[in-house]
């Protein structure tokens, strides 16, 4: 994703593409060296190179507090210097550091940074990616004394901000999973996520079964049959195939009335 967002067709960008390619190939140490050299060169693309260096520092293993702080410093400088793609991406990664990489995770700070990013440029790929991260924090980490239904409702208010199918689908699926976890009604979000058609194969197969099972419970056998059959047609080797065929046989008398 980072190559598509930040790379271009110039000769300098092609060299930077080598850094992104190294990172995609799990050669983070090589990527750090490539980006560090380009960032020190002071050419027009040095800003992107510093961003790449910071991303690679978070990927290089074993990760250490020193390199986390080095990455944080690079991201902070880039975020303060502008609101272009690099600046927005830097804000996103500052939130990720607060949420996942800091010695003492700061969920409140991460949520604040995600919100600022979403408010600053809601249509950007970084803001759209931040929506699901913010939803996870709202559902599970922030304000744990609030009733689960209220925490889920806060995440649901993020759905209208999702501008692209991938973000919409991920939000609906995350909210549905939370609703399952807290034993709340999940069917509407599962149907919405499945309809968008952006779930990966494993998740999609699970969602089809979940929709079918919940449709049976909700008294909608036709909807259940449609989604059981879609599982068989789309994923004929799914290990639940035999169980699904049994479910369809059980539904046949009901649907024939």
C-alpha positions, 0 to 999 in steps of 0.5 A: 500500500505504501508504494502505491500511495507514495511512489511515483515514476521519477528516477529518485522515486524508483530508488525509493521504490527499492526501499519499499520493495525491500520492506515488502519483502521483509528486509526491513534492515535493508530498507532502513539503510536505503531510506536513511541514505536517501533522506540524508541526500537532501533531494526533493524526495528526502521527505518521503525517504525519512517517512520510509526510514521511520516505517522501516524502523518499526518493522526491523526486528528485534525492535528496540525502544531506541529505534521506536523513539527514532521512528517517533522523532521522524514521524513527529517532525514530518507531521509538524511540517505539513499535511500532505500524504507523508504528513498524514501518514506520519500522524497515523503512525504516531497513533500506532506507536501510542497504541502498539509500540510504546513501552506503556501503551497510551490508548487515549493518545492513540484515539486522539491522534486518530480523531485528529487525522480523520477530522483533518482529511476524512477522505484520505487513505490514512483517515479511512484506515484510521477509522477501524483502529479508532473503532477497536479502541472505542469498543474495547479499550476506552471507557471500559465502565460504559455499557458494551452497547454504548461502546458499540454505538460509538463505533457505529457512529464512525460508519458514515465517515467511511467513504470507501468500500474497504473501510465500510466493510472492515467497520461493519465486520469489526462492529459485528464481531464486537456485537457477537463478543458482547452478545448483542444483535449482529445480523445487520452489520454482518449483512452490510459487510458481506454485501460490500464484497471486500472481506478476505476469503477466510473472513467472508466464509465465516460471515456467510455462516454467521449470517445463515445461523443468525437468520435461522434464529431470526426466523428468516429461513430464505435468507439462511438458505441463500447464505448457506448456499453461497458458502457452498458455491463460493468455497466448495472446499470449506470444511463446514460444507457437510454441516451446511448441507445438513442445515440446508436439508433441515430447512427444506421442509420449512421452505417448501410450505 
